[in-house]
Amino acid sequence: MVHIIITLASSSSMADHSSKSSATAQSPPTTNGRPPLPSPTSYHYSSSRPTPTPPAPIHPNQPHNAGRTRLRNCISHCLLSTAVAIGLIILLYIFIASIVLDPDFPKFRVDSLTVSNFNLSSTIPPLLSGNFDAQITAWNPNKKVTLSCSHLEAEFYLGSYPISGTTLPPFILSVKNETSIALNFTAVRAYVDWGESDENLDFNLQICMKEHYKAGFWGWGQGEWLVFSCPDLSVRVNTLPNGSTTGGAWSLTGGARRCEFF
């Protein structure tokens, strides 16, 4: 009998304890209407992990394109550097050639002058016609430099009055070399101031040209415009009282004339 009572009491106490535990698990106590703080020993675990960010897609052609871009940039830089270097070398060559070589200008000399079919009208003002043939020599005084003469123009004057002009073909003067050039001028009713009392016709010749120089591997230097004057080309003539000349041809008196650079 006693054993039955103890068993019932134990069962009753276990039931009470289970009901209390169930009540505690189902309805946790609140504080001032707020849910209780989590227990320090409780942990929350998520059933799913965060999805990692996928890496950027790798294109199979990307390394090839990058290499091509680097190659193109390298070629551009190399070409630019080469062009700058060549320009500097050319300028240095020209500078050294102009200082070290110091080339001299070509020289000119009038060897002969012939006047034919000359006629000076008796009108006022007087008008001149005639043919003028000159033979000149050009030579290179330099020992190490070759000269190139181009864009040559020759102008023929009676006193200070231009009466005719012509152009000349280009030519090259090697070291210590010379060449002979023929000039032919024709004047047709050109105005001049020439009186009957003048016994001589004093002509002047001007030569305008562009000169280049070359020394060995230096190449042709920068061109320079030059003007030469050949003054005092005197021709003696016989005149009639009315100012017209007799027929025939007249030649240069006093020998050859050197031309001057200015």
C-alpha positions in Angstrom: 0.0 0.0 0.0 2.8 2.3 0.9 4.7 1.4 -2.2 1.7 2.4 -4.4 1.3 5.7 -2.7 5.1 6.5 -3.3 4.8 5.6 -6.9 1.7 7.8 -7.4 3.5 10.7 -5.7 6.6 10.3 -7.9 4.4 10.1 -11.0 2.5 13.2 -9.9 5.8 15.2 -9.2 7.2 14.1 -12.6 4.0 15.2 -14.3 4.1 18.6 -12.6 7.8 19.0 -13.6 7.0 18.1 -17.2 4.2 20.5 -17.4 6.4 23.3 -16.0 9.1 22.5 -18.5 6.6 22.5 -21.3 5.1 25.8 -20.1 8.6 27.3 -19.9 9.5 26.2 -23.4 6.2 27.2 -25.0 5.7 30.6 -23.4 8.9 32.3 -22.3 8.5 35.1 -19.8 8.5 38.7 -21.0 9.9 41.7 -19.4 7.8 44.9 -19.7 6.2 43.5 -22.8 9.5 42.9 -24.6 10.8 39.5 -25.6 13.6 38.1 -23.4 17.2 38.5 -24.4 18.7 35.4 -26.0 20.7 33.2 -23.7 24.5 33.6 -23.9 24.8 29.9 -24.6 22.3 30.0 -27.5 23.5 30.3 -31.1 21.6 30.9 -34.2 22.6 29.0 -37.3 21.4 29.6 -40.8 20.4 26.7 -42.8 21.7 28.4 -46.1 25.1 30.0 -46.7 25.5 33.3 -48.6 26.0 32.8 -52.3 29.6 34.0 -53.3 30.0 36.5 -56.1 31.0 34.8 -59.3 34.3 35.8 -60.8 34.4 38.0 -63.9 34.3 35.9 -67.1 37.6 35.3 -68.7 37.6 35.9 -72.4 40.0 33.7 -74.3 40.9 36.6 -76.7 41.7 39.2 -74.0 45.4 38.3 -73.5 45.9 38.3 -77.3 44.3 41.7 -77.7 46.3 43.2 -74.9 49.5 41.8 -76.4 48.5 43.3 -79.8 47.9 46.7 -78.2 51.2 46.7 -76.5 53.0 45.8 -79.7 51.2 48.6 -81.6 52.1 51.1 -79.0 55.7 49.9 -79.0 55.9 50.2 -82.8 54.4 53.8 -82.7 56.9 54.9 -80.1 59.8 53.3 -82.0 58.8 55.0 -85.3 58.5 58.4 -83.6 61.8 58.1 -81.8 63.5 57.0 -85.0 62.1 60.0 -86.9 63.2 62.4 -84.2 66.6 60.9 -84.1 67.0 61.1 -87.9 65.9 64.7 -87.9 68.4 65.6 -85.2 71.2 63.8 -87.0 70.4 65.7 -90.3 70.4 69.0 -88.4 73.7 68.1 -86.7 75.3 67.2 -90.1 74.2 70.5 -91.6 75.5 72.4 -88.6 78.9 70.7 -88.6 79.2 71.0 -92.4 78.5 74.8 -92.2 81.0 75.3 -89.5 83.8 72.9 -90.3 83.7 72.9 -94.1 82.8 76.6 -94.5 82.3 76.3 -98.3 83.1 79.3 -100.5 80.7 80.7 -103.1 81.2 79.8 -106.8 83.0 82.3 -108.9 82.0 83.9 -112.3 83.9 85.6 -115.0 82.8 87.2 -118.3 85.2 86.1 -121.0 83.6 87.8 -124.0 80.7 89.9 -125.1 79.5 90.5 -128.6 76.9 93.1 -129.7 75.3 92.7 -133.1 72.3 94.1 -135.0 72.4 97.0 -132.6 70.1 99.9 -133.3 69.2 102.9 -131.3 66.2 104.9 -132.6 66.2 108.6 -133.0 62.9 108.9 -131.3 62.3 110.6 -128.0 62.8 108.7 -125.8 65.3 106.5 -127.6 64.6 102.8 -128.0 67.3 100.1 -128.3 67.2 96.9 -130.2 70.0 94.3 -130.7 71.5 90.9 -130.0 74.0 90.4 -127.1 76.0 87.2 -126.8 78.2 86.6 -123.7 80.5 83.8 -122.8 81.0 83.3 -119.0 83.0 80.9 -116.9 81.8 79.5 -113.5 84.3 77.6 -111.3 84.4 76.1 -107.8 87.2 77.4 -105.6 86.6 74.7 -102.9 88.9 71.8 -102.3 86.4 69.5 -100.5 83.0 70.7 -101.4 80.9 70.2 -104.6 78.6 73.0 -105.6 75.2 72.7 -107.3 73.8 75.8 -109.1 70.1 75.9 -110.0 67.3 78.4 -110.7 69.7 80.6 -112.6 68.4 83.9 -114.0 70.5 86.4 -115.9 69.6 90.0 -116.5 71.4 92.3 -119.0 71.6 96.1 -118.4 72.8 99.1 -120.4 73.9 101.3 -117.6 71.1 101.0 -115.0 68.4 100.2 -117.5 67.4 96.5 -118.0 67.1 95.6 -121.6 66.9 91.8 -121.7 66.9 88.7 -119.6 67.1 85.0 -119.8 67.2 81.8 -117.8 70.0 79.2 -117.6 70.0 75.4 -117.1 71.3 74.1 -113.7 74.8 72.7 -113.4 77.1 71.1 -110.9 80.7 72.1 -110.1 82.9 69.4 -108.7 85.9 70.2 -106.5 88.2 72.7 -108.2 86.3 72.4 -111.5 84.9 75.0 -113.9 82.4 75.1 -116.7 81.7 77.5 -119.6 78.2 79.0 -120.1 76.8 80.8 -123.2 74.3 83.6 -122.6 72.2 85.1 -125.4 70.1 88.2 -125.0 67.8 90.0 -127.4 66.5 93.5 -126.8 63.5 94.8 -128.8 62.8 98.5 -128.5 63.9 98.8 -124.9 64.1 102.2 -123.3 67.5 103.5 -122.4 69.1 106.8 -121.6 72.1 106.9 -124.0 73.4 110.1 -125.6 75.2 110.6 -129.0 78.3 111.7 -127.3 78.8 108.4 -125.6 81.6 106.5 -127.3 81.2 103.2 -125.3 78.2 101.1 -124.4 78.7 100.1 -120.7 76.7 97.0 -120.0 76.1 95.2 -116.7 75.3 91.6 -116.2 73.5 90.2 -113.1 73.2 86.5 -112.3 70.7 85.3 -109.6 70.9 81.6 -108.5 70.3 79.1 -105.8 73.4 77.3 -104.5 73.7 74.0 -102.7 76.9 72.3 -101.4 77.9 68.7 -100.8 81.0 67.2 -99.1 81.4 63.5 -99.2 78.7 61.6 -97.2 77.4 64.9 -95.7 74.8 65.2 -98.5 73.5 68.4 -100.1 73.4 71.3 -97.6 70.6 73.8 -97.3 70.2 76.0 -100.4 71.1 79.7 -100.4 70.2 82.4 -102.9 73.1 84.3 -104.4 73.4 87.3 -106.7 76.5 88.2 -108.7 77.1 91.4 -110.6 79.4 91.8 -113.6 79.8 95.5 -114.2 81.8 97.6 -116.6 81.3 95.5 -119.7 82.4 98.2 -122.2 81.8 97.9 -125.9 83.1 100.7 -128.2 80.8 101.7 -131.1 80.6 104.3 -133.9 77.5 106.4 -133.9 75.9 108.5 -136.6 74.8 112.1 -136.0 71.2 111.0 -135.7 72.0 108.6 -132.9 71.7 105.4 -135.0 74.7 103.1 -135.1 76.5 101.7 -138.1 76.0 98.1 -138.9 78.3 95.3 -137.8 79.3 93.6 -134.5 81.4 95.0 -131.6 83.2 93.1 -128.9 84.2 93.6 -125.3 87.1 95.9 -124.7 89.7 95.5 -122.0 89.7 91.8 -121.6 87.7 89.5 -119.3 85.8 90.9 -116.3 85.4 89.3 -112.8 81.9 89.2 -111.3 81.3 90.3 -107.8 79.1 88.7 -105.1 76.6 90.9 -103.3 
